[in-house]
Structure formats: structure tokens, C-alpha cells
Amino acid sequence: MVIIAALGLFIGFLLSIFVFTLRDGKSKHTGKGQSNLSDNKASKTYSKAEVSSHNKRTDCWIIIKNRVYDVTSYVEEHPGGDAILTHAGDDSTEGFYGPQHATRVFDMIEDFYIGDLQR
């Protein structure tokens, strides 16, 4: 019984190392840029109509708090499956800030930032 408990603790320890490595390391997705480049893209603006034309699995843009993100390269990796497509080409703010997302998505999303929504 002690061996099983020790083995369980060891496996839990290895899993926690794996999770923290993924969270802190580079993700495997290939976003449109890096978060430190988002300032360079801030001057680009897109109309709601322009964003709405990017509403497919193979061409997926979303709006979160009046910022535009090209998440096409992430669609297949999205842990929630096709839920990311629910608001493809539209405002995804409410879904993005839902309880299903871990806080790391707030950093990850910046990799996909391409500009701002025209007001």
C-alpha cells in the first residue's frame, strides 16, 4: 500500500513539472506574432465587416474587447474543440472570459493579436 501511495505521489510530481513546463515554456502553436510585437501592430485597424469575413476553420478571426486576433493556427489545437468557431468572425469577449479558460489564455491570446477594431 505504501508503494502505491509513493508511486502516486511520484507520478503527480512528474505531471506537475510537465504542466508548469508547458505553461512557462513556448507553446507549440504558431500565432501571427509575439506579444512583444503587439505594439507594432496596434496601428492596424479592421472594420467589423472585414473581421466578419474571417469566419471559417481555415480563416478564423475573433474580437476580444475591441482587439482583433487571427486564431486560425490555433483552431485545431483549441482544447474546447469547435467552441472557438462559435463566434468566428465576431465578438468572442464573453466566451473568452468564461470560467472554462485558465488564466494562461490571457497571455497566450496576445500571440494572435493583429490589430484593433475600428470604432
N, CA, C and O of each residue as an XYZ file, in Angstrom:
476
protein
N       0.827     -1.188      0.000
C       0.000      0.000      0.000
C       0.875      1.256      0.000
O       0.561      2.233     -0.680
N       1.970      1.229      0.762
C       2.882      2.360      0.832
C       3.548      2.589     -0.528
O       3.776      3.728     -0.933
N       3.849      1.510     -1.214
C       4.482      1.622     -2.528
C       3.535      2.281     -3.518
O       3.964      3.113     -4.317
N       2.272      1.929     -3.482
C       1.273      2.524     -4.377
C       1.124      4.010     -4.084
O       1.039      4.817     -5.009
N       1.090      4.377     -2.812
C       0.980      5.799     -2.449
C       2.210      6.567     -2.907
O       2.085      7.675     -3.428
N       3.394      5.999     -2.722
C       4.630      6.657     -3.140
C       4.671      6.806     -4.656
O       5.086      7.844     -5.171
N       4.245      5.780     -5.359
C       4.199      5.836     -6.818
C       3.216      6.911     -7.284
O       3.502      7.645     -8.230
N       2.070      7.004     -6.629
C       1.087      8.036     -6.964
C       1.641      9.438     -6.753
O       1.431     10.321     -7.586
N       2.339      9.647     -5.656
C       2.962     10.955     -5.397
C       4.018     11.280     -6.438
O       4.118     12.416     -6.901
N       4.805     10.274     -6.805
C       5.856     10.484     -7.805
C       5.253     10.860     -9.158
O       5.725     11.786     -9.817
N       4.222     10.148     -9.565
C       3.557     10.449    -10.834
C       2.932     11.836    -10.786
O       3.012     12.581    -11.762
N       2.316     12.191     -9.673
C       1.754     13.535     -9.518
C       2.820     14.608     -9.623
O       2.600     15.657    -10.230
N       3.968     14.347     -9.035
C       5.086     15.286     -9.110
C       5.542     15.463    -10.555
O       5.763     16.587    -11.006
N       5.684     14.356    -11.279
C       6.102     14.437    -12.683
C       5.078     15.193    -13.533
O       5.445     15.993    -14.394
N       3.809     14.936    -13.285
C       2.763     15.646    -14.030
C       2.789     17.144    -13.740
O       2.610     17.952    -14.651
N       3.007     17.521    -12.493
C       3.048     18.952    -12.166
C       4.240     19.624    -12.835
O       4.128     20.762    -13.290
N       5.367     18.944    -12.900
C       6.532     19.503    -13.616
C       6.195     19.690    -15.090
O       6.523     20.717    -15.685
N       5.538     18.694    -15.672
C       5.149     18.766    -17.073
C       4.213     19.940    -17.329
O       4.402     20.687    -18.289
N       3.207     20.107    -16.480
C       2.233     21.193    -16.644
C       2.912     22.553    -16.523
O       2.666     23.436    -17.344
N       3.754     22.734    -15.522
C       4.432     24.016    -15.349
C       5.405     24.294    -16.482
O       5.599     25.450    -16.856
N       6.017     23.258    -17.033
C       6.919     23.438    -18.174
C       6.140     23.920    -19.385
O       6.589     24.819    -20.096
N       4.981     23.331    -19.624
C       4.145     23.766    -20.746
C       3.653     25.187    -20.561
O       3.628     25.974    -21.507
N       3.261     25.512    -19.331
C       2.705     26.836    -19.069
C       3.762     27.916    -19.227
O       3.486     28.973    -19.794
N       4.968     27.665    -18.734
C       6.002     28.678    -18.754
C       6.842     28.665    -20.018
O       7.483     29.663    -20.347
N       6.846     27.556    -20.724
C       7.650     27.449    -21.931
C       6.885     27.931    -23.139
O       5.774     28.450    -23.034
N       7.499     27.748    -24.277
C       6.847     28.123    -25.527
C       5.743     27.137    -25.844
O       5.915     25.929    -25.677
N       4.634     27.635    -26.291
C       3.544     26.783    -26.725
C       3.839     26.311    -28.128
O       4.623     26.940    -28.838
N       3.224     25.206    -28.548
C       3.510     24.684    -29.874
C       2.751     25.414    -30.973
O       3.016     25.199    -32.155
N       1.806     26.278    -30.597
C       1.044     26.972    -31.632
C       1.929     27.972    -32.357
O       2.980     28.385    -31.866
N       1.468     28.342    -33.536
C       2.233     29.275    -34.346
C       1.375     30.499    -34.614
O       0.820     30.656    -35.701
N       1.273     31.345    -33.636
C       0.461     32.554    -33.745
C       1.029     33.515    -34.759
O       2.109     33.283    -35.302
N       0.317     34.589    -35.019
C       0.718     35.569    -36.013
C       1.815     36.490    -35.532
O       2.283     37.331    -36.299
N       2.238     36.362    -34.302
C       3.290     37.232    -33.797
C       3.560     36.920    -32.359
O       3.033     35.945    -31.824
N       4.353     37.710    -31.732
C       4.655     37.533    -30.321
C       4.092     38.710    -29.562
O       3.900     39.783    -30.134
N       3.828     38.529    -28.294
C       3.195     39.575    -27.508
C       4.048     40.837    -27.470
O       3.498     41.934    -27.372
N       5.369     40.720    -27.543
C       6.196     41.916    -27.522
C       6.133     42.663    -28.850
O       6.645     43.777    -28.959
N       5.518     42.066    -29.846
C       5.353     42.746    -31.130
C       3.992     43.407    -31.247
O       3.748     44.116    -32.223
N       3.095     43.203    -30.289
C       1.750     43.732    -30.439
C       1.720     45.246    -30.519
O       0.805     45.804    -31.126
N       2.677     45.921    -29.935
C       2.711     47.378    -30.051
C       2.916     47.807    -31.498
O       2.375     48.827    -31.922
N       3.693     47.038    -32.262
C       3.930     47.361    -33.666
C       2.672     47.193    -34.499
O       2.541     47.834    -35.542
N       1.761     46.364    -34.077
C       0.543     46.093    -34.830
C      -0.617     46.954    -34.369
O      -1.679     46.926    -34.991
N      -0.451     47.708    -33.316
C      -1.549     48.475    -32.736
C      -2.125     49.491    -33.707
O      -3.292     49.860    -33.579
N      -1.351     49.950    -34.663
C      -1.838     50.967    -35.582
C      -2.766     50.382    -36.654
O      -3.479     51.137    -37.316
N      -2.774     49.063    -36.839
C      -3.640     48.426    -37.818
C      -5.040     48.316    -37.246
O      -5.219     47.848    -36.122
N      -6.027     48.742    -38.007
C      -7.413     48.624    -37.561
C      -8.230     47.875    -38.607
O      -7.928     47.914    -39.800
N      -9.255     47.201    -38.141
C     -10.122     46.411    -39.008
C     -11.574     46.775    -38.727
O     -11.962     47.004    -37.581
N     -12.363     46.824    -39.783
C     -13.794     47.077    -39.607
C     -14.477     45.784    -39.178
O     -13.946     44.693    -39.383
N     -15.654     45.917    -38.583
C     -16.436     44.751    -38.178
C     -16.740     43.879    -39.399
O     -16.713     42.651    -39.311
N     -17.024     44.510    -40.527
C     -17.320     43.757    -41.755
C     -16.095     42.985    -42.231
O     -16.210     41.853    -42.702
N     -14.935     43.595    -42.108
C     -13.700     42.927    -42.517
C     -13.439     41.695    -41.636
O     -13.072     40.633    -42.140
N     -13.626     41.843    -40.341
C     -13.420     40.725    -39.418
C     -14.439     39.625    -39.697
O     -14.100     38.443    -39.651
N     -15.671     39.999    -39.981
C     -16.738     39.010    -40.166
C     -16.491     38.097    -41.368
O     -17.070     37.013    -41.435
N     -15.659     38.501    -42.302
C     -15.370     37.647    -43.459
C     -14.387     36.525    -43.116
O     -14.177     35.618    -43.922
N     -13.796     36.581    -41.950
C     -12.837     35.560    -41.499
C     -13.533     34.650    -40.488
O     -13.230     34.682    -39.295
N     -14.468     33.842    -40.981
C     -15.368     33.102    -40.101
C     -15.370     31.595    -40.333
O     -16.378     30.922    -40.116
N     -14.218     31.072    -40.780
C     -14.131     29.645    -41.075
C     -12.996     28.997    -40.282
O     -12.131     29.684    -39.738
N     -13.014     27.698    -40.227
C     -11.964     26.934    -39.566
C     -10.595     27.267    -40.163
O      -9.601     27.338    -39.439
N     -10.543     27.468    -41.456
C      -9.275     27.726    -42.144
C      -8.932     29.212    -42.224
O      -7.892     29.581    -42.771
N      -9.779     30.044    -41.693
C      -9.567     31.501    -41.683
C     -10.430     32.075    -40.563
O     -11.568     32.483    -40.792
N      -9.880     32.102    -39.356
C     -10.677     32.411    -38.170
C     -10.099     33.599    -37.406
O      -9.021     33.516    -36.818
N     -10.840     34.700    -37.431
C     -10.501     35.874    -36.635
C     -11.582     36.036    -35.579
O     -12.745     35.697    -35.800
N     -11.182     36.558    -34.435
C     -12.149     36.858    -33.383
C     -11.851     38.236    -32.803
O     -10.751     38.770    -32.954
N     -12.852     38.795    -32.139
C     -12.718     40.086    -31.468
C     -12.855     39.840    -29.977
O     -13.786     39.173    -29.527
N     -11.918     40.385    -29.218
C     -11.998     40.338    -27.758
C     -11.696     41.741    -27.252
O     -10.591     42.255    -27.427
N     -12.682     42.346    -26.629
C     -12.551     43.711    -26.098
C     -11.992     44.677    -27.144
O     -11.020     45.388    -26.889
N     -12.609     44.693    -28.305
C     -12.271     45.604    -29.406
C     -10.859     45.427    -29.959
O     -10.315     46.328    -30.597
N     -10.272     44.258    -29.709
C      -8.980     43.901    -30.295
C      -9.202     42.695    -31.197
O      -9.996     41.811    -30.874
N      -8.505     42.658    -32.325
C      -8.705     41.612    -33.323
C      -7.560     40.599    -33.243
O      -6.387     40.960    -33.143
N      -7.944     39.313    -33.291
C      -6.972     38.229    -33.191
C      -7.202     37.236    -34.332
O      -8.338     36.846    -34.600
N      -6.137     36.837    -34.993
C      -6.200     35.788    -36.009
C      -5.818     34.479    -35.319
O      -4.638     34.215    -35.088
N      -6.815     33.668    -34.994
C      -6.584     32.427    -34.260
C      -6.631     31.197    -35.171
O      -6.770     30.074    -34.686
N      -6.518     31.398    -36.467
C      -6.594     30.306    -37.431
C      -5.647     29.167    -37.072
O      -6.038     28.000    -37.101
N      -4.417     29.496    -36.738
C      -3.429     28.455    -36.448
C      -3.704     27.728    -35.136
O      -3.080     26.704    -34.858
N      -4.615     28.235    -34.336
C      -4.917     27.634    -33.040
C      -6.208     26.817    -33.044
O      -6.467     26.065    -32.105
N      -7.011     26.959    -34.084
C      -8.329     26.309    -34.114
C      -8.226     24.810    -33.849
O      -8.988     24.282    -33.040
N      -7.312     24.121    -34.504
C      -7.196     22.672    -34.344
C      -6.641     22.280    -32.977
O      -6.879     21.164    -32.516
N      -5.911     23.171    -32.326
C      -5.330     22.889    -31.016
C      -6.251     23.267    -29.860
O      -5.994     22.876    -28.721
N      -7.299     24.005    -30.125
C      -8.170     24.512    -29.071
C      -8.726     23.363    -28.235
O      -9.410     22.486    -28.764
N      -8.437     23.363    -26.928
C      -8.898     22.269    -26.065
C     -10.415     22.126    -26.018
O     -10.927     21.047    -25.719
N     -11.131     23.199    -26.308
C     -12.591     23.154    -26.303
C     -13.175     22.752    -27.644
O     -14.368     22.928    -27.887
N     -12.337     22.215    -28.510
C     -12.807     21.772    -29.819
C     -13.322     22.929    -30.658
O     -12.708     23.994    -30.719
N     -14.449     22.705    -31.297
C     -15.014     23.699    -32.212
C     -15.679     24.875    -31.516
O     -16.218     25.754    -32.188
N     -15.657     24.917    -30.195
C     -16.257     26.043    -29.476
C     -15.628     27.362    -29.908
O     -16.287     28.402    -29.886
N     -14.379     27.324    -30.295
C     -13.697     28.546    -30.738
C     -14.340     29.104    -32.013
O     -14.233     30.297    -32.298
N     -15.003     28.240    -32.771
C     -15.633     28.665    -34.022
C     -17.018     29.269    -33.816
O     -17.589     29.832    -34.750
N     -17.564     29.160    -32.615
C     -18.907     29.660    -32.326
C     -19.047     31.129    -32.692
O     -20.080     31.545    -33.217
N     -18.009     31.918    -32.418
C     -18.052     33.341    -32.728
C     -16.960     33.738    -33.714
O     -16.453     34.859    -33.670
N     -16.603     32.823    -34.595
C     -15.596     33.124    -35.622
C     -16.070     34.307    -36.455
O     -17.204     34.325    -36.934
N     -15.201     35.287    -36.624
C     -15.555     36.485    -37.373
C     -16.415     37.451    -36.590
O     -16.981     38.383    -37.160
N     -16.520     37.242    -35.300
C     -17.418     38.046    -34.477
C     -16.794     38.284    -33.099
O     -15.648     37.908    -32.850
N     -17.554     38.905    -32.222
C     -17.072     39.214    -30.876
C     -17.106     37.972    -29.992
O     -18.159     37.365    -29.798
N     -15.952     37.601    -29.462
C     -15.821     36.419    -28.604
C     -15.502     36.792    -27.166
O     -15.088     35.938    -26.382
N     -15.690     38.047    -26.815
C     -15.303     38.519    -25.486
C     -15.958     37.715    -24.375
O     -15.277     37.267    -23.453
N     -17.257     37.530    -24.451
C     -17.979     36.843    -23.375
C     -17.492     35.404    -23.213
O     -17.249     34.955    -22.093
N     -17.350     34.694    -24.301
C     -16.878     33.311    -24.233
C     -15.441     33.207    -23.770
O     -15.079     32.285    -23.039
N     -14.622     34.156    -24.197
C     -13.209     34.133    -23.822
C     -13.027     34.291    -22.319
O     -12.168     33.641    -21.724
N     -13.818     35.138    -21.716
C     -13.700     35.383    -20.277
C     -14.564     34.440    -19.440
O     -14.793     34.692    -18.257
N     -15.041     33.359    -20.050
C     -15.837     32.382    -19.325
C     -15.001     31.557    -18.362
O     -13.771     31.582    -18.423
N     -15.657     30.833    -17.481
C     -14.957     30.064    -16.441
C     -14.158     28.884    -16.976
O     -13.349     28.318    -16.241
N     -14.358     28.499    -18.221
C     -13.664     27.348    -18.783
C     -12.201     27.622    -19.098
O     -11.433     26.682    -19.306
N     -11.801     28.879    -19.139
C     -10.429     29.215    -19.510
C      -9.536     29.417    -18.295
O      -9.904     30.093    -17.335
N      -8.359     28.816    -18.361
C      -7.341     29.046    -17.335
C      -6.743     30.434    -17.564
O      -6.838     30.980    -18.664
N      -6.137     30.995    -16.543
C      -5.605     32.354    -16.655
C      -4.491     32.469    -17.687
O      -4.234     33.570    -18.175
N      -3.828     31.385    -18.035
C      -2.735     31.473    -19.019
C      -3.226     31.875    -20.410
O      -2.434     32.358    -21.220
N      -4.514     31.687    -20.705
C      -5.010     32.080    -22.019
C      -4.933     33.591    -22.213
O      -4.883     34.069    -23.346
N      -4.922     34.343    -21.116
C      -4.851     35.793    -21.229
C      -3.486     36.229    -21.769
O      -3.384     37.263    -22.429
N      -2.449     35.455    -21.496
C      -1.133     35.719    -22.078
C      -1.025     35.128    -23.475
O      -0.467     35.754    -24.375
N      -1.558     33.926    -23.657
C      -1.480     33.245    -24.952
C      -2.148     34.030    -26.064
O      -1.638     34.073    -27.184
N      -3.278     34.651    -25.775
C      -4.050     35.313    -26.822
C      -3.251     36.427    -27.495
O      -3.479     36.738    -28.664
N      -2.331     37.017    -26.769
C      -1.540     38.111    -27.344
C      -0.674     37.657    -28.514
O      -0.302     38.469    -29.360
N      -0.353     36.368    -28.568
C       0.422     35.850    -29.700
C      -0.344     35.968    -31.011
O       0.255     35.940    -32.086
N      -1.664     36.100    -30.929
C      -2.511     36.106    -32.110
C      -3.036     37.511    -32.459
O      -3.782     37.673    -33.425
N      -2.651     38.498    -31.689
C      -3.131     39.867    -31.890
C      -2.662     40.414    -33.236
O      -1.480     40.333    -33.571
N      -3.600     40.972    -34.003
C      -3.228     41.554    -35.301
C      -3.650     43.016    -35.424
O      -3.213     43.690    -36.357
N      -4.469     43.524    -34.532
C      -4.859     44.921    -34.607
C      -6.098     45.205    -33.772
O      -6.536     44.387    -32.964
N      -6.644     46.393    -33.996
C      -7.798     46.847    -33.225
C      -9.025     46.954    -34.109
O      -8.924     47.099    -35.327
N     -10.184     46.881    -33.477
C     -11.447     47.049    -34.173
C     -11.700     48.539    -34.374
O     -11.521     49.335    -33.452
N     -12.116     48.912    -35.580
C     -12.470     50.321    -35.821
C     -13.681     50.669    -34.979
O     -14.596     49.862    -34.818
N     -13.673     51.877    -34.447
C     -14.813     52.333    -33.634
C     -15.653     53.308    -34.387
O     -16.653     53.797    -33.861
